[in-house]
Amino acid sequence: MAGTSRNSGLFSGLVLISVGVLLLLHYYGHLQLSTFFSHWWPLLIIFWGIIKLFERIAGRHFGGGGITGSEVLLVVGMLALMGVVVAIDYGRDTFGNAGENFEYDLDVAPKSVPSNAPVLVRTNRGDISVRGTDDKEIGVSAKKNVKAWNENEAQKLANPIHVEITQNGDSFQVQPSGYDPGSNRITVDLDVTAPSKAPLTVKTDKGDVTISDFTSNVGVANQNGDVEVRNTEGDVSVEMHKGDAHVYDTKGDVKISGKGGEIEVNDTSGSLTVEGDFYGPIRADRIVKGVRMVSPRTDLTLSALSGHLEVGSGNLDLVDAPGNLVLRTRDTELNIENPGGKVQIDNRNAQTSVRFTAVPKEDVTINNSSSGISLTIPGSSSFEIIADCRTCDIESEFLGLSESKTESGDSHLAGKYGSGKGPKITLKTSYGNIELHRTSIEPRAIPSPHAAPAPPSFRVPEPPKVPPPPSVEQ
């Protein structure tokens, strides 16, 4: 009995020490118990097994080493205690915004900085607005927002909050301090001005970000909130996890990555790259150096965009793309109008429609499955075409190009059209029809009307000659 009591005491002591350490890390070391248990809960079983193995070895000398009922109750009790802690934290996160909102303005003394020194603006919760200026200084106007049941409580929470402009080597950082960054009762909004030539980085965990008038590169990392960037000359990089992104009037390249909702990018002299899972819609207008988009469903490479691109949950519309187009997608209805370069499309389970308003000069390859293909080109075009579809029909509005069918219902069309040398068009699908349309119909030769029979000719009889009267002799 003494050996069993000694071993149980060892196990109980280690359990209490471990739980105490976890609670300390949770409250003061930024360890989230809910995250810890959701990922590392097997460590509890391993920990328990190591202790019991040690007790088993020690039990050879002192006896015991088995699992007792008191140990099970102790483990269950400690798990229940940590469960209560997690539940309290969840309640704070869920209902912590209860109460009245109190706002306090906060003025910060400006700080002189070199015009090209990197600037980092960071806050955990709160909106951030940064505008570039010609001044060689960082200016900050802040607003403290506190949720509390009364003004006295709000004042106690707001008083220690301040904003610091600190230098770290050649760079400068703007960040609020004096409060618990994890508290959802406190947010700090920052309105910042900085030299327009300064490379800018903005980071926030929750809040909207607005940036304008910078000639240098701009980087944004936002966990939860919308991002808007306007009138910049350098590259723009946006990494987000929840929210919308809008970028307007920039001369550099634009890259948006992560996941979120709507994306809109207009009027950029550089390129646009979208990587991640964005449920959209994704809109782009006038992207000089083209678009690169990679998502779980779509892989798009477009070398230039002079018109409009819109990608939704089940559709992709593209108008006026003078460059080459390479697109691989699925379950997406495609409507491509006026491409200007080489076209290569692979789609599945959705209609694909491509319309040329000018004579195509580059090759066109369209592959689809379980849906149809519609291709429209000017009647004045010259091209070589090969079209195949399985269990379907091929319809052509071009004279001299008609399908041939097999006994199994497959269709094939091959031939040349026009008098000049043109691109090669390849169309292939299964279980969907192929339609080949023309933008204009060549005028048909109007047959000459039959000549009307000449009316019967007749001569009007001349009146009979009247003999002259006989002469009378005198």
Backbone torsions as a table, in degrees:
resi	resn	phi	psi	omega
1	MET	NA	-35.8	-179.3
2	ALA	-65.1	-39.7	179.3
3	GLY	-65.0	-41.2	-180.0
4	THR	-64.0	-41.1	179.4
5	SER	-64.9	-39.5	-179.3
6	ARG	-64.6	-42.8	-178.9
7	ASN	-68.2	-40.2	177.5
8	SER	-63.2	-37.4	177.8
9	GLY	-65.3	-37.4	176.9
10	LEU	-62.4	-47.2	-179.1
11	PHE	-63.1	-45.3	-178.9
12	SER	-62.3	-40.8	179.8
13	GLY	-64.1	-43.2	179.3
14	LEU	-65.9	-37.5	177.7
15	VAL	-63.1	-46.7	-179.2
16	LEU	-63.5	-41.0	178.7
17	ILE	-63.4	-44.4	-178.1
18	SER	-63.4	-45.3	179.2
19	VAL	-63.4	-40.3	178.6
20	GLY	-62.8	-41.8	178.4
21	VAL	-63.6	-43.3	179.5
22	LEU	-62.2	-40.4	179.2
23	LEU	-67.4	-38.8	176.6
24	LEU	-63.0	-44.1	178.6
25	LEU	-65.0	-32.4	-179.8
26	HIS	-67.1	-42.3	-175.0
27	TYR	-87.0	-29.5	-173.2
28	TYR	-123.7	-12.3	-178.6
29	GLY	-112.3	11.0	178.1
30	HIS	60.4	33.9	172.9
31	LEU	-93.6	123.1	178.2
32	GLN	-89.6	113.2	-178.2
33	LEU	-60.8	-37.6	-179.5
34	SER	-62.5	-42.8	177.6
35	THR	-67.9	-38.4	-179.7
36	PHE	-62.4	-47.4	-177.5
37	PHE	-71.7	-33.0	-179.3
38	SER	-68.3	-25.1	-178.0
39	HIS	-108.4	-32.9	-169.6
40	TRP	-118.8	18.9	-178.9
41	TRP	-59.3	-29.8	177.3
42	PRO	-60.5	-21.3	177.5
43	LEU	-62.0	-28.7	177.8
44	LEU	-63.8	-40.7	178.6
45	ILE	-67.4	-41.8	178.6
46	ILE	-62.5	-42.7	179.7
47	PHE	-60.5	-46.1	179.2
48	TRP	-63.0	-41.7	-179.8
49	GLY	-64.3	-39.4	178.9
50	ILE	-62.9	-42.5	179.9
51	ILE	-63.3	-44.5	-178.4
52	LYS	-67.3	-32.5	176.4
53	LEU	-65.9	-42.4	176.6
54	PHE	-62.3	-42.1	179.4
55	GLU	-65.3	-33.4	179.7
56	ARG	-65.0	-42.8	178.2
57	ILE	-66.4	-43.1	178.8
58	ALA	-68.3	-27.6	-178.2
59	GLY	-66.3	-20.0	177.4
60	ARG	-64.6	-27.7	-179.8
61	HIS	-96.5	-32.7	-174.4
62	PHE	-114.3	-7.9	-176.2
63	GLY	85.7	163.9	179.4
64	GLY	86.5	-156.1	-177.8
65	GLY	109.4	-4.9	178.4
66	GLY	-87.2	171.8	178.9
67	ILE	-85.3	125.0	-178.8
68	THR	-102.2	162.4	178.8
69	GLY	-65.1	-33.8	179.4
70	SER	-66.5	-33.9	177.8
71	GLU	-66.3	-42.9	179.0
72	VAL	-61.6	-43.7	178.8
73	LEU	-63.3	-36.8	179.7
74	LEU	-65.8	-44.8	179.9
75	VAL	-62.9	-44.7	179.3
76	VAL	-62.2	-40.9	179.7
77	GLY	-64.4	-42.0	179.5
78	MET	-67.4	-39.3	176.4
79	LEU	-63.2	-39.0	177.4
80	ALA	-64.2	-38.9	178.7
81	LEU	-62.4	-46.7	179.8
82	MET	-69.0	-30.4	174.6
83	GLY	-63.2	-38.5	177.1
84	VAL	-64.1	-40.7	178.4
85	VAL	-61.4	-44.7	178.9
86	VAL	-63.4	-41.0	179.9
87	ALA	-63.9	-39.3	178.3
88	ILE	-63.3	-44.0	178.9
89	ASP	-63.6	-39.5	178.0
90	TYR	-63.8	-40.2	177.9
91	GLY	-64.8	-36.6	177.1
92	ARG	-64.7	-43.5	-179.9
93	ASP	-67.1	-35.0	-176.5
94	THR	-82.3	-42.2	-174.5
95	PHE	-113.0	7.1	-177.4
96	GLY	-67.5	-18.2	179.7
97	ASN	-80.9	1.4	178.1
98	ALA	-66.1	147.9	-178.6
99	GLY	114.7	-174.9	-177.3
100	GLU	-96.2	147.4	179.7
101	ASN	-92.0	128.3	178.7
102	PHE	-117.7	133.7	-177.8
103	GLU	-115.7	139.5	179.6
104	TYR	-136.3	126.8	176.9
105	ASP	-77.9	147.2	-178.5
106	LEU	-136.6	117.6	177.5
107	ASP	-95.8	139.5	-178.3
108	VAL	-123.9	135.5	179.1
109	ALA	-66.5	133.0	179.2
110	PRO	-66.3	158.0	-178.7
111	LYS	-130.3	128.3	178.5
112	SER	-72.8	135.8	-178.7
113	VAL	-141.7	157.3	172.1
114	PRO	-62.5	148.6	-173.4
115	SER	-65.7	-24.8	-178.1
116	ASN	-111.3	17.6	179.2
117	ALA	-75.9	133.7	177.9
118	PRO	-60.6	142.3	-178.6
119	VAL	-125.9	130.9	175.0
120	LEU	-115.9	125.6	176.2
121	VAL	-115.6	124.3	-174.8
122	ARG	-139.3	140.5	169.6
123	THR	-151.4	155.8	-179.4
124	ASN	-83.8	-47.8	178.4
125	ARG	-135.0	124.3	179.6
126	GLY	144.0	157.4	178.5
127	ASP	-81.3	148.5	179.6
128	ILE	-128.9	129.1	174.5
129	SER	-126.1	125.7	-178.5
130	VAL	-128.9	129.8	-179.2
131	ARG	-127.4	134.9	178.3
132	GLY	-83.2	141.7	179.6
133	THR	-135.2	175.1	177.2
134	ASP	-85.9	-5.6	-179.1
135	ASP	-76.7	147.4	178.1
136	LYS	-95.1	56.8	178.7
137	GLU	-156.7	160.4	174.7
138	ILE	-105.1	123.0	176.5
139	GLY	-114.8	141.4	-176.3
140	VAL	-134.1	131.3	168.5
141	SER	-124.0	122.8	-172.9
142	ALA	-120.4	158.4	175.6
143	LYS	-134.7	125.1	178.1
144	LYS	-94.3	127.8	178.5
145	ASN	-117.3	123.1	-175.3
146	VAL	-126.9	131.6	173.1
147	LYS	-95.5	122.2	-179.6
148	ALA	-155.0	165.2	-179.1
149	TRP	-81.9	-21.8	179.0
150	ASN	-150.8	168.6	-174.7
151	GLU	-70.2	-33.6	179.0
152	ASN	-62.4	-44.3	178.3
153	GLU	-64.3	-41.3	179.0
154	ALA	-63.7	-40.5	-179.7
155	GLN	-63.4	-39.0	178.7
156	LYS	-64.3	-37.5	179.8
157	LEU	-74.8	-33.5	-174.0
158	ALA	-83.4	-28.9	-173.8
159	ASN	-58.1	-42.5	-177.3
160	PRO	-74.4	-10.2	-173.9
161	ILE	-76.4	131.0	175.9
162	HIS	-147.3	166.5	-179.8
163	VAL	-116.0	131.7	-177.6
164	GLU	-111.0	141.8	169.4
165	ILE	-113.7	103.8	-173.6
166	THR	-115.5	154.4	178.0
167	GLN	-105.3	133.9	178.6
168	ASN	-130.0	93.2	-174.2
169	GLY	69.8	-123.6	179.2
170	ASP	-91.9	-3.8	-176.9
171	SER	-107.5	165.2	-179.6
172	PHE	-128.2	145.4	-176.6
173	GLN	-126.9	135.4	175.8
174	VAL	-113.3	120.9	-175.7
175	GLN	-156.6	136.0	175.0
176	PRO	-77.4	155.2	178.6
177	SER	-151.8	177.1	179.5
178	GLY	94.6	16.6	179.0
179	TYR	-155.5	168.8	178.6
180	ASP	-75.5	114.1	-177.4
181	PRO	-62.0	-23.5	-179.6
182	GLY	-84.7	-4.8	-178.4
183	SER	-73.8	130.1	176.6
184	ASN	-91.3	8.9	175.9
185	ARG	-91.2	-12.4	-175.1
186	ILE	-125.6	128.9	170.8
187	THR	-130.2	148.3	179.5
188	VAL	-126.9	114.6	176.8
189	ASP	-89.7	136.9	-177.2
190	LEU	-120.1	129.0	173.0
191	ASP	-116.1	108.9	-168.0
192	VAL	-120.4	141.1	167.3
193	THR	-117.9	141.4	-178.1
194	ALA	-147.0	161.5	177.7
195	PRO	-56.9	134.6	-175.8
196	SER	-65.2	-21.9	179.6
197	LYS	-85.6	-5.0	-176.3
198	ALA	-78.5	128.8	170.8
199	PRO	-60.8	130.6	-169.9
200	LEU	-118.1	136.2	172.7
201	THR	-129.6	130.9	-179.7
202	VAL	-124.7	130.9	179.9
203	LYS	-132.8	135.1	174.8
204	THR	-153.3	149.7	177.9
205	ASP	-87.7	-32.2	-179.4
206	LYS	-155.1	116.2	-180.0
207	GLY	152.0	162.4	178.7
208	ASP	-87.3	148.5	-178.7
209	VAL	-125.1	130.5	177.0
210	THR	-128.7	127.6	-177.9
211	ILE	-133.7	139.7	179.2
212	SER	-153.3	155.5	168.1
213	ASP	63.8	50.3	175.0
214	PHE	-119.3	138.3	177.5
215	THR	-96.2	-5.0	-179.2
216	SER	-105.4	-176.8	178.9
217	ASN	-70.9	148.3	-178.6
218	VAL	-128.3	131.2	176.3
219	GLY	-127.1	137.0	-178.7
220	VAL	-131.4	132.2	172.0
221	ALA	-124.2	110.3	-175.0
222	ASN	-129.4	122.7	-179.1
223	GLN	-79.8	-36.5	-174.7
224	ASN	-154.3	99.9	179.7
225	GLY	157.3	169.2	-180.0
226	ASP	-88.4	153.3	179.9
227	VAL	-129.2	133.2	175.6
228	GLU	-134.6	127.9	179.8
229	VAL	-127.6	129.6	-177.7
230	ARG	-133.0	146.9	167.0
231	ASN	53.2	64.7	177.5
232	THR	-124.8	157.4	-178.7
233	GLU	-112.6	-17.1	178.6
234	GLY	-95.2	-171.9	177.5
235	ASP	-73.4	150.5	179.7
236	VAL	-123.5	125.4	178.3
237	SER	-124.1	126.1	-178.5
238	VAL	-127.4	123.0	174.7
239	GLU	-117.3	124.3	-175.1
240	MET	-143.7	166.0	180.0
241	HIS	-127.5	-18.2	177.7
242	LYS	-162.2	122.8	179.4
243	GLY	136.5	-178.5	-179.5
244	ASP	-106.9	154.0	179.1
245	ALA	-128.4	132.6	179.6
246	HIS	-133.7	126.6	178.5
247	VAL	-131.6	125.2	-176.8
248	TYR	-130.5	142.4	169.2
249	ASP	54.3	70.3	176.6
250	THR	-130.4	149.0	-179.0
251	LYS	-99.2	-6.0	-179.2
252	GLY	-103.2	-174.1	176.0
253	ASP	-79.5	148.7	-179.0
254	VAL	-120.1	129.4	175.7
255	LYS	-129.2	126.8	178.6
256	ILE	-125.0	123.9	-175.0
257	SER	-135.0	163.7	179.4
258	GLY	110.1	-130.4	177.0
259	LYS	-152.6	156.5	-178.0
260	GLY	169.4	-148.0	-174.5
261	GLY	-111.6	-109.7	-172.6
262	GLU	-82.8	144.1	173.6
263	ILE	-129.1	134.1	176.1
264	GLU	-139.9	121.8	179.9
265	VAL	-131.6	122.8	-177.7
266	ASN	-130.2	142.8	168.4
267	ASP	56.2	71.9	174.5
268	THR	-125.4	138.9	177.9
269	SER	-80.9	-10.1	179.2
270	GLY	-101.2	-146.9	-179.1
271	SER	-113.1	166.5	176.5
272	LEU	-123.0	128.3	175.5
273	THR	-123.6	127.2	177.4
274	VAL	-123.0	119.0	179.7
275	GLU	-128.6	122.1	177.5
276	GLY	136.4	-165.0	-175.6
277	ASP	-112.7	97.9	178.2
278	PHE	-118.2	122.8	-175.0
279	TYR	-78.4	-9.2	168.0
280	GLY	80.4	-170.2	6.5
281	PRO	-73.7	152.8	174.5
282	ILE	-104.6	119.1	-177.8
283	ARG	-121.0	139.7	177.0
284	ALA	-143.1	138.8	178.9
285	ASP	-136.3	130.7	172.0
286	ARG	56.2	69.6	177.1
287	ILE	-108.7	106.0	-168.1
288	VAL	-62.8	-44.7	-174.8
289	LYS	-96.8	13.7	170.2
290	GLY	94.9	179.8	-173.1
291	VAL	-129.5	136.4	172.0
292	ARG	-126.1	121.0	-177.4
293	MET	-132.9	126.7	179.0
294	VAL	-129.2	120.3	179.3
295	SER	-139.4	172.3	178.1
296	PRO	-57.9	-21.7	-177.3
297	ARG	-108.7	-30.8	-168.0
298	THR	-128.9	139.5	172.1
299	ASP	-128.4	109.8	-172.7
300	LEU	-124.9	133.0	172.1
301	THR	-129.8	120.6	-177.7
302	LEU	-130.7	119.1	-172.3
303	SER	-76.8	-18.2	176.6
304	ALA	-162.3	149.0	178.7
305	LEU	-139.6	110.2	177.2
306	SER	-99.9	-9.3	-178.2
307	GLY	-117.8	-121.0	-169.0
308	HIS	-131.5	139.5	173.6
309	LEU	-127.9	132.6	176.2
310	GLU	-140.3	126.8	180.0
311	VAL	-121.0	119.3	178.1
312	GLY	-110.1	-164.9	-177.5
313	SER	-70.2	-24.7	-179.7
314	GLY	-143.0	18.7	-179.1
315	ASN	-149.1	154.5	173.9
316	LEU	-138.6	118.8	180.0
317	ASP	-115.7	131.0	-178.3
318	LEU	-136.3	126.5	-179.4
319	VAL	-129.4	129.6	174.8
320	ASP	62.8	78.5	176.1
321	ALA	-122.4	95.1	-173.6
322	PRO	-71.1	-14.4	-177.5
323	GLY	-96.3	-169.1	178.7
324	ASN	-74.2	150.5	-178.2
325	LEU	-129.0	122.4	173.0
326	VAL	-125.4	120.3	-173.2
327	LEU	-138.7	128.3	173.4
328	ARG	-128.6	122.0	-176.7
329	THR	-154.4	-178.5	177.9
330	ARG	-153.5	152.1	176.9
331	ASP	54.2	32.3	-177.2
332	THR	-131.6	122.1	176.8
333	GLU	-73.9	125.3	-175.2
334	LEU	-107.0	132.2	174.2
335	ASN	-131.0	101.3	-176.9
336	ILE	-110.4	123.8	-179.4
337	GLU	-126.7	129.0	174.9
338	ASN	63.1	52.8	168.7
339	PRO	-73.5	151.5	-174.6
340	GLY	-115.7	-11.1	-177.8
341	GLY	-122.1	-153.5	178.5
342	LYS	-70.3	139.3	-177.2
343	VAL	-121.1	125.6	175.4
344	GLN	-136.1	113.1	-173.4
345	ILE	-127.6	132.8	171.4
346	ASP	-126.3	120.9	-177.5
347	ASN	-135.7	163.2	176.2
348	ARG	-144.5	139.5	168.9
349	ASN	64.9	25.4	176.8
350	ALA	-159.7	151.5	-178.1
351	GLN	-65.0	140.8	176.6
352	THR	-121.9	120.5	-178.9
353	SER	-125.1	127.7	179.2
354	VAL	-128.7	131.1	-177.4
355	ARG	-130.1	122.5	175.1
356	PHE	-98.6	127.4	173.8
357	THR	-94.2	-12.6	174.8
358	ALA	-124.1	161.6	-178.3
359	VAL	-62.1	124.2	179.5
360	PRO	-67.8	140.6	-178.8
361	LYS	-116.4	-13.4	-179.8
362	GLU	-117.3	163.7	-178.1
363	ASP	-64.2	150.0	179.5
364	VAL	-127.2	122.4	178.3
365	THR	-127.9	121.4	-179.3
366	ILE	-130.1	119.7	175.7
367	ASN	-116.7	135.7	179.5
368	ASN	-144.1	166.8	174.6
369	SER	-148.7	142.4	178.8
370	SER	60.4	26.4	175.6
371	SER	-168.0	173.6	-171.5
372	GLY	-95.9	171.6	177.3
373	ILE	-129.8	133.8	175.3
374	SER	-126.4	123.5	-179.5
375	LEU	-126.2	127.4	179.8
376	THR	-122.2	126.1	179.6
377	ILE	-138.2	158.3	-179.4
378	PRO	-62.6	147.3	179.1
379	GLY	-67.6	-16.9	179.4
380	SER	-86.5	5.7	-176.7
381	SER	-75.5	157.3	169.1
382	SER	-121.1	132.1	-175.8
383	PHE	-162.7	164.4	171.7
384	GLU	-114.8	134.1	-172.7
385	ILE	-131.7	141.8	169.2
386	ILE	-132.3	121.1	-178.6
387	ALA	-130.7	132.2	178.8
388	ASP	-137.2	138.5	174.0
389	CYS	-145.8	148.2	-176.7
390	ARG	-102.3	126.6	-179.7
391	THR	53.8	59.5	-175.7
392	CYS	-162.0	-176.3	177.8
393	ASP	-122.7	153.8	174.7
394	ILE	-118.9	121.7	179.4
395	GLU	-110.9	130.7	-177.6
396	SER	-130.2	134.1	175.6
397	GLU	-97.1	5.9	179.5
398	PHE	-96.9	125.4	-179.7
399	LEU	-62.6	135.2	180.0
400	GLY	90.7	-8.7	177.0
401	LEU	-112.9	107.7	-179.2
402	SER	-138.0	156.2	-174.8
403	GLU	-81.2	160.2	167.8
404	SER	-124.8	137.3	-174.4
405	LYS	-113.6	149.6	175.9
406	THR	-98.5	170.9	-179.8
407	GLU	-65.0	-27.8	-179.9
408	SER	-80.3	-4.0	178.7
409	GLY	98.0	2.5	176.9
410	ASP	-77.3	153.8	-178.5
411	SER	-125.2	148.1	-179.3
412	HIS	-141.4	139.7	176.8
413	LEU	-140.4	131.0	178.2
414	ALA	-148.6	143.8	177.8
415	GLY	163.6	-175.6	177.8
416	LYS	-122.9	150.4	179.4
417	TYR	-136.5	141.0	178.3
418	GLY	92.6	167.0	-175.7
419	SER	-95.1	-19.5	-177.3
420	GLY	-98.9	-178.7	177.3
421	LYS	-88.8	126.4	-176.9
422	GLY	-131.9	-176.9	-178.2
423	PRO	-73.7	169.7	176.4
424	LYS	-99.3	131.1	-179.8
425	ILE	-113.8	124.8	179.9
426	THR	-123.1	121.8	-179.9
427	LEU	-125.6	131.7	-179.0
428	LYS	-149.0	131.8	177.1
429	THR	-155.4	176.8	176.5
430	SER	-140.0	142.9	177.8
431	TYR	55.2	39.2	175.8
432	GLY	-164.7	143.2	-176.0
433	ASN	-76.9	156.7	173.6
434	ILE	-112.9	128.3	179.8
435	GLU	-119.5	127.6	179.4
436	LEU	-115.8	107.6	-174.4
437	HIS	-110.1	160.9	174.3
438	ARG	-116.4	146.4	179.7
439	THR	-76.4	-20.0	176.5
440	SER	-148.2	150.2	-179.5
441	ILE	-99.0	126.6	177.6
442	GLU	-64.0	138.7	-178.9
443	PRO	-66.1	132.6	177.9
444	ARG	-78.4	151.8	177.4
445	ALA	-70.0	125.2	-178.8
446	ILE	-83.1	119.6	-178.2
447	PRO	-63.6	145.1	178.8
448	SER	-72.2	138.6	178.9
449	PRO	-69.6	148.0	178.9
450	HIS	-64.5	143.3	-179.9
451	ALA	-69.3	133.9	-179.6
452	ALA	-72.9	138.5	179.4
453	PRO	-61.9	141.4	-179.9
454	ALA	-70.3	140.1	180.0
455	PRO	-65.5	146.3	-179.4
456	PRO	-59.8	136.8	179.4
457	SER	-88.2	145.0	176.6
458	PHE	-146.3	151.6	180.0
459	ARG	-103.2	133.1	175.6
460	VAL	-76.0	120.2	-179.3
461	PRO	-61.3	138.6	178.8
462	GLU	-75.3	146.1	178.5
463	PRO	-64.9	143.1	179.3
464	PRO	-60.8	144.8	-180.0
465	LYS	-77.6	132.1	176.5
466	VAL	-89.9	120.7	179.4
467	PRO	-63.2	148.1	179.1
468	PRO	-67.3	150.5	178.9
469	PRO	-64.4	147.6	179.0
470	PRO	-64.0	145.8	179.8
471	SER	-77.9	146.0	179.7
472	VAL	-104.0	125.8	178.4
473	GLU	-80.5	138.4	176.2
474	GLN	-82.2	NA	NA
